[in-house]
Amino acid sequence: MAQRKDVSIQMIAQWCGVSTATVSRVLNSDPKVAETTRQMVLSALEESGYRPPSPSAAGIKKVGVVVDTQINDYYRALLIQLHDTLAELGIQTISASLGYRKEALPDILRTIYDCNVCGVILVTCGYLAVRNILDPRLPHVWIDCTDPPEQTAGICQVQSDQRVSGVLAAQELYRKGSRKPILLGSNLISHRMRERFESFRGEYRRHGIELGEDRIIRTPRVREVLDESKQAIRYLISTDYEFDGVFAISDWRALGAYLALAELGIRVPEEVRIIGYDGVSVASRTILNITSIQQNIGEIARNACDLLLRQMERKPVEYKRIIVPTSILAGQTL
């Protein structure tokens, strides 16, 4: 392969038969790239004489992505999708994590601004707490904004359809015979989780079944959500609390419920049926296939990037709030 001065990441991708996102991952030492692919791309880079442009070079666009945490499967999957989508457009991604520290958002935003970004995507972050420090020259897009919609009408935001998610879970559990379900959640109720749970209860109400507040099981929001969920289910069983279905706020909590029931000799799904939420977690495929409400991570990322690019290019934004449909991911727990 002859060396050229004008070789680009797009050319390397074409020569190797891979996407520009894959080349970008190799350049950034992403461990998720297969070793054979990595070596092929590295060889092409060396043979072509490719030299990555300086981050300060003219024309290089950078977008900042701020996430609540990177240890969660959902956030990791979303970060990859955002990175890949932006890389296909020749845009670099600079990511930062709050590490569950919401109060760190203002400082992290200022750090992102100092990197000369041309836009920012905020994942599971608030708007109200930082609205006075947002750089008005830059476009911002929120994914799963933590502030309620009625207080954030003017911002660009994307999220999964929480109402439909709750309805889908209720319909599937009811169809399979569950008449006494519980909702397994966190003691920190977000507006998204509240909407999901209320639509779930509303669907059961439509069938003449009223699910009271006692049917919502709130566990501490800690990193060991699997163990917390196991303990919650064990406690319910020890107190003879009757339930025949579980709708969990995440696949990890659903897996915790399954493990507790299995250890106690309670059959799933014959005696208790379980539905998780996300459909992207390692948990949903670790021990068995967990039935789940699946979020469309790719569609969320594409919509967020499209909203950001439209603002960057000064194009009109017709819909500032985009709701992405969810679907049932079939599994063995229902």
Residue pairs with C-beta under 8 A, 6 or more apart in sequence:
1 15
1 44
1 47
1 48
2 48
3 47
3 48
3 49
4 48
4 49
5 49
7 48
7 49
7 50
8 50
9 20
9 23
9 24
9 27
9 50
9 90
10 20
10 90
11 48
12 23
12 41
12 44
12 45
12 48
12 50
13 19
13 20
13 22
13 23
15 44
15 48
16 22
16 23
16 37
16 40
16 41
16 44
18 37
18 40
18 41
19 84
19 87
19 88
20 87
20 88
20 90
21 83
21 84
21 85
21 87
21 88
22 33
22 37
22 41
23 41
24 83
24 87
24 92
25 32
25 33
25 83
25 87
26 33
26 37
26 38
26 41
26 42
26 45
27 45
27 52
32 80
33 41
44 50
53 60
54 60
55 62
55 92
56 116
60 92
61 90
61 91
61 92
61 118
61 312
62 91
62 92
62 93
62 94
62 115
62 116
62 117
62 118
63 86
63 91
63 92
63 93
63 94
63 117
63 118
63 119
63 120
63 121
63 308
64 93
64 94
64 95
64 96
64 112
64 113
64 115
64 117
64 119
64 120
64 121
65 79
65 82
65 83
65 93
65 94
65 95
65 96
65 120
65 121
65 122
65 123
66 95
66 96
66 97
66 98
66 105
66 108
66 109
66 112
66 120
66 121
66 122
66 123
66 125
67 75
67 78
67 79
67 95
67 96
67 97
67 98
67 123
67 124
67 125
68 75
68 97
68 98
68 100
68 102
68 123
68 124
68 125
69 75
69 97
69 98
69 99
69 100
70 76
70 79
70 95
70 97
71 223
73 251
73 252
73 278
73 280
73 281
73 282
73 283
74 250
74 278
74 280
74 281
74 295
74 297
75 123
75 124
77 280
77 297
78 123
78 143
78 297
78 300
78 301
79 95
79 123
81 297
81 298
81 300
81 301
81 302
82 93
82 121
82 301
82 304
82 305
83 93
83 95
84 301
85 301
85 302
85 305
86 92
86 93
86 305
87 93
89 305
89 309
94 112
94 115
94 117
96 108
96 111
96 112
98 104
98 105
98 108
98 125
102 125
102 126
102 129
102 146
105 125
105 126
105 129
105 130
106 129
106 130
106 133
109 120
109 130
109 133
109 134
110 133
112 120
113 135
113 138
117 138
118 138
118 312
119 138
119 139
119 140
119 141
119 308
119 311
119 312
120 138
120 139
120 140
120 141
121 140
121 141
121 142
121 143
121 304
121 305
121 308
122 140
122 141
122 142
122 143
122 145
123 142
123 143
123 144
124 143
124 144
124 145
124 146
125 142
125 145
125 146
126 145
126 146
126 147
127 142
127 145
127 147
127 151
127 152
127 155
128 147
128 151
128 152
134 140
139 156
139 307
139 308
139 311
139 312
140 155
140 156
141 155
141 156
141 157
141 158
141 304
141 307
141 308
141 311
142 152
142 155
142 156
142 157
142 158
143 157
143 158
143 159
143 300
143 304
144 158
144 159
144 160
144 192
145 152
145 155
145 157
145 159
146 190
146 191
147 191
148 191
149 191
149 321
153 320
153 321
154 320
155 320
156 307
156 308
156 311
156 317
156 320
156 321
157 320
157 321
157 322
158 300
158 303
158 304
158 307
158 321
158 322
158 324
159 192
159 300
159 322
159 323
159 324
160 295
160 296
160 300
160 323
160 324
160 325
160 326
161 323
161 324
161 325
161 326
162 192
162 193
162 195
162 196
162 199
163 195
163 196
163 199
164 199
164 325
164 326
165 196
165 199
165 277
165 293
165 326
166 195
166 196
166 197
166 198
166 199
166 200
166 201
166 202
166 203
166 247
167 199
167 200
167 202
167 203
168 293
168 326
168 327
168 328
169 200
169 247
169 275
169 277
169 293
170 181
170 199
170 200
170 201
170 202
170 203
170 204
170 247
171 203
172 275
172 291
172 328
172 334
173 181
173 245
173 247
173 273
173 275
173 334
174 203
174 204
174 207
176 245
176 269
176 273
176 334
177 244
177 273
178 244
178 245
178 273
179 209
179 244
179 245
180 242
180 243
180 244
180 245
181 204
181 211
181 215
181 243
181 244
181 245
181 246
181 247
181 273
182 215
182 216
182 217
182 236
182 243
182 245
182 246
182 247
183 197
183 200
183 201
183 211
183 215
183 216
183 217
183 246
183 247
183 248
183 249
184 217
184 219
184 229
184 232
184 233
184 246
184 247
184 248
184 249
184 253
184 254
184 257
185 193
185 197
185 216
185 217
185 218
185 219
185 248
185 249
185 253
186 193
186 218
186 219
186 220
186 221
186 249
187 218
187 219
187 220
187 221
188 221
189 218
193 249
196 249
196 277
197 216
197 247
200 211
200 247
201 210
201 211
201 215
204 210
204 211
205 211
215 243
217 232
217 236
219 225
219 228
219 229
219 231
219 232
219 253
220 228
222 228
225 250
225 252
225 253
225 256
226 252
226 253
226 255
226 256
226 259
226 283
227 256
228 253
228 256
229 248
229 252
229 253
229 254
229 255
229 256
229 257
229 260
230 256
230 257
230 259
230 260
230 263
231 260
232 256
232 257
232 260
233 246
233 256
233 257
233 260
233 261
234 260
234 264
236 243
237 260
237 261
237 264
237 266
243 272
244 271
244 272
244 273
245 272
245 273
245 274
245 275
246 254
246 257
246 272
246 273
246 274
246 275
247 275
247 277
248 254
248 256
248 257
248 274
248 275
248 276
248 277
249 277
250 276
250 277
250 278
250 281
250 283
251 276
251 277
251 278
251 279
251 280
251 281
251 283
251 284
251 290
251 292
252 276
252 281
252 283
253 276
254 274
254 275
254 276
254 277
254 283
254 284
254 290
254 292
254 333
255 276
255 283
255 284
255 286
255 287
255 290
257 274
258 268
258 274
258 287
258 288
258 290
258 333
259 287
261 267
261 268
261 271
261 272
262 268
266 272
268 274
268 332
268 333
269 332
269 333
269 334
273 291
273 333
273 334
274 290
274 291
274 333
274 334
275 291
275 292
275 293
275 333
275 334
276 283
276 284
276 290
276 291
276 292
276 293
276 333
277 292
277 293
277 295
278 284
278 292
278 293
278 294
278 295
279 292
279 293
279 294
279 295
279 329
280 294
280 295
280 297
283 290
284 290
284 292
284 329
284 331
288 331
288 332
288 333
289 330
289 331
289 332
289 333
290 331
290 332
290 333
291 328
291 329
291 330
291 331
291 332
291 333
291 334
292 328
292 329
292 331
293 326
293 327
293 328
293 329
294 326
294 327
294 328
294 329
295 324
295 326
296 324
296 325
296 326
296 327
299 324
300 324
303 322
303 324
307 317
307 320
307 322
309 315
310 316
310 317
311 317
